[in-house]
Amino acid sequence: MSTHSGVSGKCSCCSMSRRCFLASSVAGVALPWMAAGAAEAGENLEEHIDIASLRPKPPVRITGALIRMKPPYWLGWPGTSYDLEKHRQEYEQSFAESAGRTGVTLQMESSPLESEEAVSAFVNKITAERPDAVFVHLQHLNTWGWVDTIAKAGFPIIIFAPVGTAFTGHVLEISRRPGVHVISSLETKAVEPAFRMIRAKKQFAETRLLVVAGDKREETVMEHLGTKVRRIPRDTYHELFQRMPETDEARQLAKQVRKGAENVVEPSDEDTVNAARSFMTAKHMLRQEKANALTTDCLGMVSSKSVPTPPCMAASLFQDNGVTYGCEADIFGAMSLMLTSYLLDKPSFMNDPVPETYKNLLIAAHCSCGAKMNGFEQKNEPYVLRSHSESNIGVSMQVLWKVGQPVTLVRFNSPKELILDTGTVAGNVDTPPAGGCRTSVEIAMDRIEDCRDVLGFHQAVMYGNHRREIEAFCQMYGIKVLRSPRDAQRGPLA
């Protein structure tokens, strides 16, 4: 949703010639900074790029150890009836399978740590080798002092304490420390979200986010998260789109998207093919720039009529394939989308928050929602093909969210501060009768008495109540969490 789209009706340049393109672009000459990221003249733009290859897959090393008192035990939890070696083998097999599913490498010590000396040697080892995280599995109630020694080595640490190895007093303080995640449970599946936390932080650090806006080329590194932010001129996108051919891949993708829709309202076949060309343009641009995610000045492109289609459909398809494509050159909006993708393996929906004061609901509205809201490997939610609402050109997917579905809203304010709220889907809003963006989802917020008090703008909304996983990630990596409602004393314009 925007107050400055400035376009109504169909663009007259839907079959834009190069002359038309140059006339409508901000600049029609090749400047030095444009050449730096431009495609080589001989590049094959018909070449297929597997979008999965754009998602960062850095190696993630976790060093693990089992800690226990030297057996045999007597009158100590988990008890003399507890078969230590049998359960050790069962747990380590489960941990290894979880590591495989999450794409991390877990290397457990071959022998349990059963003495102060063994614990000290382990601390020396991790200090020298510097893994991405440490994993500790407990087999005795009285080893928490040794756990504390390892935790103070300063590495992110995951502590798995099966029921029978911890009282509330043992975990009360350590489980709330920055850099620590404690699992006191028999549920071995709980280690998978923990492993994804470590992987997500490494993915942030290995990501180059492409910001397609303005007329300058520069690169910076985001503090704390380590993400490289590369800015390139918006015209770079325009020029590459103009040269992108209508390939078999584009026609097949357009056909596939139309076939999967519940209904097609405004878009023509040509619109859908152009939207597929936009998808291919974004893939080629990321590869040229050695980048893994992007956010574009899409409203600027639409208002200037620089391209015949907004990139809404392309952004939706990127999100569904685990590669972030954010709107409106909003860096922290894109980082919020990245968080759900990397941490939860599912897309989220960057939106404009609209208050529905009669029903006291929040409406999350935008034109670039992915359909695989249950996860990248899951089926699409139902969707309708629409035009971009504000300009009535191009292709946008109106995704119909499941009523009663719990959702989570997240928004980075900075690399060290994040807004986190939850709610439940109450309905879907059509345009018309509403104005605004094509996917518009009504949300009944948790813990917030007045829908006007929801914090943030361009929040990323995802299926599922993921408050605890996101809080755990933020605790592990020193990110402050804010919860709505906003302070009523700040007033309506704050």
N, C-alpha and C positions, 0 to 999 in steps of 0.2 A: 504494500500500500504506500502511496506517495502523494505528496501535494504538488509535485512538479513534473508529472509525466509529459504533459504538453502535446500528446498525440491522441487524436480521435479518429475512428474509422480505419479502414485498411490503408496500409502504406502503399503509395503509388509506385514504389520501387521494388515490388516483390520479385521481379526478375531482374534485379539490379545489374546494369552493365558496369563495366569498369569506369566509364565516363561519369555515370551517375554516382558511383561509389566515391570517386575522387572529389566530385563537386560537394558531396554531403559530408565528407570527412573533415576533421579539424585541420589536418595537414595533408597535402598531396605530394610532398617532396620527401626524399630519403635523407633524414638527418643522421649524424653519426651514431646517436644512441639507438636508433631504430635498427641499424645494421647489426648491432651487437647480438641481438636475439633473434634476428630474422632467419627464416629458413634458407638453407643453401639453395641456389638456383636449380640444382639437379635433384633436389629431394623428391621422392616419390610420394605424393600426397594421397595416392590410391592405396598405399600399403596399409594393411590392417594392423592396428595396435591393440593388443590385448589390454583392456583397461585394468585388469588385475595386476599387470606388471608395474603400474604407476603407484600402487599402494606400498608404503615402506615396509620392508621385512628385515629389519636389522637383527643380527644375532643377539640373543638375550641369554646371559649366563647366570645361573643361580647355583650357588654352592650350598649343599645341605649336610646336616649331621643329625644323628640320633643321640640324645643325651639321657643318661640314666645313672643311678647308683650301681655299683658293681654287684651283680647277682651272686648268690640267691638272696631274695628279699625275705624279710620277716616282719610282719605287722606294718607294712608300708604300702600305701596305694601305688599302683593299681592292684596289689595283693599277690599272695603266693599262688593263688589259683589262676593267675593270668599268665598265659603261655607267651613269654616275651618274644622268643624267636619266631614263633608262628605268626604273631601279630605284626612283628617288624616286617617280615616278608610280605604279608598281605598289604600292609599300609604302603610300603615302598613300591610295590607293583602298581597300586592305585595312583600314587603320586607320579610315577613315571608315565602312566597313561594320560593323566591330566596335563602333564608337561607337553606331551606329544600333541594333544588336542589344541593347546593354546600356542604352540609354536615356540616354546622356550626350551633351553637345555638345562636340565636339573642333574647335577653331579653330586650324589650322596657319598659321604665318607664311607670307606669300606668297613671300618670298625666303629662301634659306638664310642662316644666320649664318656668315660666312667671315672674321671679323676680331674683334679684341679690342673694337673700338668697337661693332660690331654686337651682340656679346654683352652689353656694358654697357647698350646701349639696350634690349635685350630685358629685362634685369633691372629696369631702371627702369619699363618698361611693366607687367610683372606686379606690381611693388610698388604701382603706382598702381591697377591694375584688380582685383587680389586675386582671381584665379580659385580654384576649389576645389583644383586641382592643376595641375602643369606636366608636359608630355610632351616628351621630347627624343629625337630620332632621329639617330644618328651615321652619318656617311659617311667618317670618316677616323680612323685609329688614334691620331693625335697631338692629338686635341681633348679629351682627358680633363681637362686643366686648365681649359678653358672650361666643361665639364660641372660641375666642382667649384665654379666661380664661381656658376653658376645654382643648384646645390644649396644653397649657403650663403645664398641669399636667404630660405630658411626656409619654403618651400611644399612640400607633399607632391610628390615628383617621381618620375615613371616614366621610366626610361632604357632605350631600345631600341637595343641594339648588335648589329647583324647579324654573324654569324660573319665574321671578317676585319677587325673594327674594335676588338677587345679581346683582350689577353692576360690570363692569370690575375692577373698583378700589377696590371693596371689596375683590376680589379673587386674585388680581395681586401678592401680596406678600405671603400671607398665603398658596396659592396653590403650591408654589415652595419650601416650607420648608421641610426638612427631617422629616419623620414620619407623614406626612399629605397627604391625598388624597382628593381633592375637585371634586365633580360632580355637575356642574351647568347645569341642563338639566331637561326635562320632561321624559326622557327615564329611567324608573325604572330598566330596564334590565342592566343598567350600574353598578348597585351595585353588580352584580354577579362576574365580574372580580375583584372587590374590595374585596369581601368576599373570593375569591380564593387566593388573595394575603396573607391574614391573615392565611388561611389554609395552604398555601404552606410553609410559614416560620415555622409554627408549625410542618409540616411534615419533613422539613429539620432537625429540632431539635430532632425529634423522630426516625430518620433513623440511622441504623447502616449499613455502606457501607463496604462490604467485598472485600478486595484487595488480590487476589490469585496470589502471586508472591514471588520469593525468597525462603528462607529457615528459616525465623524467624516468630515468633508469638508475636504480640504486638497490643495494642489498644491506640489510642489517640483521643482527641476531637478537631474538627476543630473550630478555633476561629470564632467568629461572627455568623456563621450559626448554630453551635452547633451539627453538624453531627458527630457521632462516626465513626471513621475509624479503622477497625480491619484488620490487616494484618495476613494472614495465609500462610503456605508454599504451593508452587505450587503443590507439590507431594500429598497433601491432596486431591486435585481434581482428580489426576490421579488414586489414589487408590480407591476412591469412584466410579469413572466411571467404573473401571475394575469390581467392584462387582455389578454394576447396571444390573439387569436381563432384558432380552427382554420380556417385559410384554405385556398383551393385550392393555394396555394404550399406550405403545410405538408403537405397530403395528397399532393401530387405528389412532394415531396422524400422523404417517408417511403416512398412506393412505389418510388422510384428506388433508395434505399439498400437496401431489402429485395431488390429484383430483382438488384442487383449482388452480393449476398452468395453465398458458396459454400454457406452453410447458415444457418438461423435457429434458434437453440436456445431461449433463454428469452423474448425480447421478444414481446409481443403487438402487433397492429396499433396499438392505442391507445398502447402504450409508444412506438412509433416515431413516431407523430404528435406526442406530447408532446415527444419529443426534437427533432423538427423545429421545434416552437414555441420550444424553448429556443434553437435556432440563430437563429431570427428575433428573439427577445428580445435576444440579444447584438448582433445587427446594429443594431437600433434604439437600443440603449443607447449603442453607440459613436458613432452619428450624433448623438444628443442631446448627448453630451459632447464632440463634436468630437475624438474619439480614434481611434487607429489600431491598438491592440492592447489586450488585457486579460488579467488573471489574477484568478481568483475564489476565494473561500473555499468551494470546492465541498464539502469534507468537512463543514464547518459546516452547509451547506445540507442535506446528506443526514442528518446526525445529528439535526438539529432537525426533520426532516420538513417543511421549509419549502416544498419543491417536490416534485412527484410524480416527477421524473426528475433524476438528476445530469446535468450538462452535458457528459458524456463524448463523445457523438456529435457535439455541436456543436463541441467543441474539435477533434475529428479533422477535421471538414469545414472549419473555419477554417484549420487548418494546411495542408490540401491546396490551399487557394485563396490562399496567400501572406499570410495575416493571422494574427498570433500570438494564440493563446488558451492561456495557461498555467494550470497547476493550483495549487491550494492557496495562492493569493495569494503565491506565491514570486516576488519581483521579479527576482532574478538568474536564476532558472530561466526566466522569460519572456524576459529579455534574451539568454539563451543560445539560445533558440528563434529569436529575432529575428536573431541573427547568421547562422545558417545560411540563414534565409529571405532576408535582404537580400544576403548575400555570395555565396551559392551557388545561389539560385533553386530551392531544394528544401526540403521540410519536414524536421523532425527530431522526435525522440521523447523527451520529458522523462520520466525514469524513476527508480524506486527501485533502487539497485544491491544485488543479492543474491549472496553467494558460493556457488558450487557446489564444495565442497572435494574431493569424490571425483574429479570430472573436471577440477578446477582451472579452472573457467570462471566468468565473470561473467554473471549473469542480469540483464538490464535489464527491469524489470516496471512496467507502469502500464496504465490503462484508457482512455487517450486518444491512441492512435496514429493518425496519418493513413495513408492507403493509397497516396498518390502518392510513394512513397519515392524513385523515380528522377527526380523533378522535377515541377513543377506542370503541365507540358504532357504528361506521360507517362501511360501506362495505370496503373490501380490494381494493386497487389499483391493477391493473394487475401485475402479477409477473411471472417470468420464473425461474425454478429450475436449478441452475448451480453448478459447483464445486467451492471450494475456489480457487480464481484465481491464487495465487502465488504458491500453492502446487499442485493444480489440484486434491485434495481429498475432501471428505466430501460434504456438501450441503450448498449452499449460495442462497439467494433469490435475483434475479435481479429484483428490483421493477421499474416499468415504470412510471415515474412522469408525471403529466399532464402539457403539454405545455401551457404557458400563466398563470400558477398558481403563484400568489405572494408567496414569501417565506421570512423567517426571519432566520438569522444566529446569534448564540449566543455562547460565550465562556467565562467561568470564567478564569481569569488569577490568581486570588487569591480570598479568601472569600470576599474581599472588592473591587474587580475590575472586570469588565465584558466588553467584546467586543460585540457590537450590530450593525448589518448591515441588510439591506433588498435587495431584488432583485426579479427577475421573471424567472421562468423556461423557458429555450429556447430550450431544447431538451434532448434526452437520447443518451448515447454513448455505443456502443456494444464492447465487448471484445471477440475475435478480431473483427475488425482490431486494436483497441486500446489495449495496455497492461494495467496492473493495475487492479483495483478492479471491481467486477461484477456490482454493482449499481453505475453508473457514470452519474451525472446529470449536464447539462450545465445551468449556471445561468448568466443572464444579471444583473449586479449589479447596484443598485441605487446610485447616487451621486459619483461614483468612476470612474474616467476617464480611468484608466489603471488597468486591472485585476491583475497585479503584485503587486498592492498596497493594496490588501485585508489583513487585520491583522489576525493573529492567525493561529492555526493548531488544527486539531481535533475539529473544530467548530461543534455545533449541529444545523442542518438545519431542519426547520419545515414548513409545509404548513401554509400560511396566513401571512399577514403583522401584526405582533404583537408588533411592536416597542413601541406603547404607553403603552400597558399593562406591558411590561418588564421595560420600563423606570419608570413607576409608582411604580412597585415593588422595583426597585433599590432606588428610592427616599424615599420610605417608610422605607427601612431598611439600608440606608446609604451605598450603593454600588456605586462606581464611574463607569460611563458609558463612554467607548471609542468608537469612530466611525472611520472607515476607510475613507480616505486613509492614509497609513503610510507616514511619511515625506520623500519626495523624496531624501533629502540630506543624509539620512542614508545609501543609496546605496543598491545594489542588494543583498549583503550578510548579511545585518543587520537582 
